[in-house]
Amino acid sequence: MAALMRVDETLAEIAEVRRADQIPDLLGRVSAAYGMKTVAYLGTGTLDRRLPRREPYLAVTYSSAWVDHYRTKGYVKIDPVIQTGLRRLLPIDWTEFGGGDESLRRFFGEATEFGLGRKGMSFPVYGHSGDRALFSVTADFSEREWQWARRTAFRQFPIIASHLHDAVLRTEGAARPQLRLSRREIECLQWTSEGKTVWECGMILGLSPHTVRCYLESARHKLEASSNTHAVSIALKSGLLFDLP
């Protein structure tokens, strides 16, 4: 496996993206940095509603031969990654589709023949205006390497996926609306970002643990985040958090 790239370096690269034609090269660098065989981004609801619709938005490091074969065969109708991934909140390990019928076994077999890795995982992104996306990676890791990647690199991928989705929205003229949190919600997220537990946040802010949990839950709901870590990431990107003294 390639040495892990620091997530802040990856996010800095994503922040520099200003044009759609920069996305494929960026995916290639992410793939190489994390030792992946392929990386793909699929987005829906990402375009400015005033522009002609060209959806879904697709950027991949797949071979053009696989993309053409996939479209010719109409595999979007049976691809369980897309059919399931755009309805899920949590990451999806493609091994859960291993027991599918013959058509699915043939589909994944052909994908491997066309250069996709033997193992894959997808990370859903839910936006604030009905926009959604899937960030998918594949690799030819051994089972031991795969489990190690799940414990290390893959913990960074939901954050990378969210930032990449924002970059696509930015290049397509469909930026997310301004987010607003209450002072207490921001304070709870701020101290959470500093590694404080719910109990510690409560002690610092003079609140009960139950109240802190309520503020964090409210912030997650407003930010459409799947976890406190995800909410902190969104708040940081949106400039909602402040520097502690």
C-alpha positions as CSV (number, residue, x, y, z in Angstrom):
1,M,0.0,0.0,0.0
2,A,1.1,3.6,-0.6
3,A,2.0,5.7,2.4
4,L,-1.0,7.5,3.7
5,M,-1.4,11.1,2.6
6,R,-2.3,13.5,5.4
7,V,-6.0,14.4,5.0
8,D,-5.3,18.1,5.4
9,E,-3.0,17.9,2.3
10,T,-5.8,16.3,0.3
11,L,-8.4,18.8,1.5
12,A,-6.0,21.6,0.6
13,E,-5.8,20.3,-3.0
14,I,-9.6,20.0,-3.2
15,A,-10.0,23.6,-2.0
16,E,-7.9,24.7,-5.0
17,V,-10.3,23.2,-7.5
18,R,-12.1,25.9,-9.5
19,R,-12.9,24.1,-12.8
20,A,-14.7,20.9,-13.6
21,D,-11.8,19.7,-15.8
22,Q,-9.6,19.6,-12.7
23,I,-11.7,17.0,-10.9
24,P,-10.4,13.8,-12.8
25,D,-6.8,14.7,-12.2
26,L,-7.5,15.3,-8.6
27,L,-9.2,11.9,-8.3
28,G,-6.1,10.3,-9.9
29,R,-3.8,11.9,-7.3
30,V,-6.1,10.8,-4.5
31,S,-6.1,7.2,-5.9
32,A,-2.3,7.2,-6.0
33,A,-1.8,8.8,-2.6
34,Y,-3.9,6.2,-0.9
35,G,-2.9,3.2,-3.0
36,M,-6.3,2.7,-4.6
37,K,-6.8,0.9,-7.9
38,T,-9.6,3.3,-8.9
39,V,-11.6,6.3,-7.5
40,A,-14.9,7.5,-8.7
41,Y,-17.4,10.3,-7.9
42,L,-21.1,10.2,-8.9
43,G,-23.3,13.2,-8.0
44,T,-26.9,14.1,-8.5
45,G,-28.6,17.4,-7.9
46,T,-25.2,19.1,-8.3
47,L,-26.0,21.5,-11.1
48,D,-27.3,25.1,-11.0
49,R,-31.0,24.7,-11.5
50,R,-30.9,27.5,-14.2
51,L,-28.6,25.5,-16.4
52,P,-29.5,22.6,-18.8
53,R,-29.5,19.3,-17.0
54,R,-26.6,17.1,-17.7
55,E,-26.9,14.7,-14.8
56,P,-25.7,12.6,-13.2
57,Y,-22.3,14.1,-12.7
58,L,-19.6,11.5,-13.2
59,A,-15.8,11.8,-12.7
60,V,-13.8,8.5,-12.5
61,T,-10.3,7.0,-12.9
62,Y,-11.9,4.0,-14.6
63,S,-10.8,3.0,-18.1
64,S,-12.9,4.5,-20.9
65,A,-13.4,0.9,-22.1
66,W,-15.2,0.1,-18.8
67,V,-17.3,3.2,-18.9
68,D,-18.4,2.4,-22.5
69,H,-19.1,-1.2,-21.6
70,Y,-21.0,-0.2,-18.5
71,R,-23.2,2.2,-20.6
72,T,-23.7,-0.2,-23.5
73,K,-24.8,-3.0,-21.1
74,G,-27.1,-0.7,-19.2
75,Y,-25.5,-1.8,-15.9
76,V,-26.8,1.3,-14.0
77,K,-30.0,-0.7,-13.7
78,I,-28.4,-3.5,-11.8
79,D,-25.4,-1.9,-10.2
80,P,-26.1,-2.4,-6.5
81,V,-23.5,0.2,-5.5
82,I,-25.6,2.9,-7.1
83,Q,-29.0,1.4,-6.4
84,T,-28.2,1.1,-2.7
85,G,-25.5,3.8,-2.2
86,L,-27.7,6.7,-3.0
87,R,-30.2,5.7,-0.4
88,R,-27.7,4.9,2.4
89,L,-26.0,7.1,5.0
90,L,-23.2,4.9,6.1
91,P,-20.2,3.6,4.0
92,I,-20.9,0.5,1.9
93,D,-18.4,-2.3,1.6
94,W,-19.0,-4.0,-1.7
95,T,-18.5,-7.4,-0.1
96,E,-22.1,-7.3,1.1
97,F,-23.1,-7.8,-2.5
98,G,-21.0,-10.9,-2.9
99,G,-23.9,-13.3,-2.6
100,G,-25.9,-11.8,-5.4
101,D,-27.5,-13.5,-8.3
102,E,-25.6,-14.6,-11.5
103,S,-26.1,-11.2,-13.2
104,L,-24.4,-9.4,-10.2
105,R,-21.5,-11.9,-10.1
106,R,-21.0,-11.4,-13.8
107,F,-21.1,-7.6,-13.4
108,F,-18.5,-7.6,-10.7
109,G,-16.4,-10.1,-12.6
110,E,-16.4,-7.9,-15.7
111,A,-15.6,-4.9,-13.6
112,T,-12.4,-6.6,-12.4
113,E,-11.5,-7.6,-15.9
114,F,-11.8,-4.0,-17.0
115,G,-9.4,-2.8,-14.3
116,L,-11.4,-2.2,-11.2
117,G,-10.0,-3.6,-7.9
118,R,-11.3,-6.8,-6.4
119,K,-12.6,-5.0,-3.3
120,G,-14.5,-1.8,-3.2
121,M,-16.2,0.7,-0.9
122,S,-18.5,3.7,-1.3
123,F,-19.1,6.7,0.9
124,P,-22.4,8.5,0.5
125,V,-22.7,12.3,0.8
126,Y,-26.0,14.1,1.5
127,G,-26.2,17.7,0.7
128,H,-28.4,20.5,1.9
129,S,-30.6,21.0,-1.2
130,G,-31.4,17.5,-2.2
131,D,-28.0,16.9,-3.8
132,R,-26.4,13.6,-3.2
133,A,-23.2,11.8,-4.2
134,L,-21.2,8.6,-3.9
135,F,-17.4,8.6,-3.5
136,S,-16.2,5.1,-4.4
137,V,-12.8,3.4,-4.2
138,T,-11.5,0.0,-5.3
139,A,-8.2,-1.8,-4.5
140,D,-6.5,-5.1,-5.0
141,F,-5.6,-5.5,-1.3
142,S,-5.4,-8.8,0.6
143,E,-8.0,-9.3,3.2
144,R,-5.6,-8.2,5.9
145,E,-4.6,-5.0,3.9
146,W,-8.3,-4.3,3.3
147,Q,-9.2,-4.5,7.0
148,W,-6.2,-2.3,7.8
149,A,-7.3,0.3,5.2
150,R,-10.8,0.3,6.8
151,R,-9.3,1.2,10.1
152,T,-7.0,3.9,8.7
153,A,-7.4,5.5,5.3
154,F,-11.1,4.9,5.0
155,R,-11.8,7.0,8.1
156,Q,-10.6,9.9,6.1
157,F,-12.7,9.2,3.0
158,P,-16.1,10.5,4.3
159,I,-14.4,13.9,5.0
160,I,-12.7,13.8,1.6
161,A,-16.0,12.8,-0.1
162,S,-17.8,15.8,1.5
163,H,-15.2,18.3,0.5
164,L,-15.0,16.8,-3.1
165,H,-18.8,17.2,-3.3
166,D,-18.5,20.8,-2.3
167,A,-15.9,21.3,-5.0
168,V,-18.2,19.8,-7.6
169,L,-21.0,22.1,-6.5
170,R,-18.6,25.0,-6.7
171,T,-17.5,24.3,-10.2
172,E,-21.1,23.6,-11.3
173,G,-22.5,26.9,-9.9
174,A,-24.7,25.2,-7.3
175,A,-23.0,26.2,-4.1
176,R,-24.6,25.2,-0.8
177,P,-26.7,27.8,1.0
178,Q,-25.3,29.6,4.0
179,L,-25.5,27.6,7.2
180,R,-26.6,29.0,10.5
181,L,-26.1,27.5,14.0
182,S,-26.8,28.9,17.4
183,R,-24.0,30.1,19.7
184,R,-24.4,27.1,22.0
185,E,-24.4,24.6,19.0
186,I,-21.2,26.3,17.7
187,E,-19.6,26.1,21.2
188,C,-20.4,22.4,21.6
189,L,-19.0,21.7,18.2
190,Q,-15.9,23.8,18.8
191,W,-15.0,21.9,22.0
192,T,-15.8,18.6,20.3
193,S,-13.3,19.5,17.6
194,E,-10.7,19.9,20.3
195,G,-11.3,16.3,21.4
196,K,-13.4,17.0,24.4
197,T,-16.0,14.5,25.5
198,V,-19.7,15.4,26.1
199,W,-19.0,15.5,29.8
200,E,-16.0,17.7,29.4
201,C,-17.9,20.1,27.1
202,G,-20.6,20.3,29.7
203,M,-18.1,21.2,32.5
204,I,-16.5,23.9,30.3
205,L,-19.8,25.4,29.2
206,G,-21.7,24.9,32.4
207,L,-24.2,22.6,30.8
208,S,-25.5,19.1,31.6
209,P,-24.2,16.2,29.4
210,H,-27.8,15.8,28.2
211,T,-28.0,19.4,27.1
212,V,-24.7,19.1,25.3
213,R,-26.0,16.0,23.5
214,C,-29.1,18.0,22.5
215,Y,-27.1,20.8,21.1
216,L,-24.8,18.4,19.1
217,E,-27.8,16.5,17.8
218,S,-29.4,19.8,16.7
219,A,-26.2,20.9,15.0
220,R,-25.9,17.5,13.2
221,H,-29.5,17.9,12.0
222,K,-29.0,21.4,10.7
223,L,-25.7,20.4,9.0
224,E,-27.2,17.1,7.7
225,A,-24.2,15.4,9.2
226,S,-24.0,11.7,10.0
227,S,-21.8,12.1,13.1
228,N,-20.3,14.7,15.4
229,T,-17.0,14.3,13.5
230,H,-18.9,14.9,10.2
231,A,-20.6,18.0,11.7
232,V,-17.3,19.4,12.9
233,S,-15.9,18.9,9.4
234,I,-18.8,20.8,7.8
235,A,-18.7,23.6,10.3
236,L,-15.0,24.0,9.8
237,K,-15.3,24.2,6.1
238,S,-18.2,26.7,6.4
239,G,-16.2,29.0,8.7
240,L,-18.6,28.5,11.6
241,L,-16.0,27.6,14.2
242,F,-13.6,30.0,15.8
243,D,-10.0,29.9,17.3
244,L,-9.9,29.1,20.9
245,P,-7.9,31.5,23.2
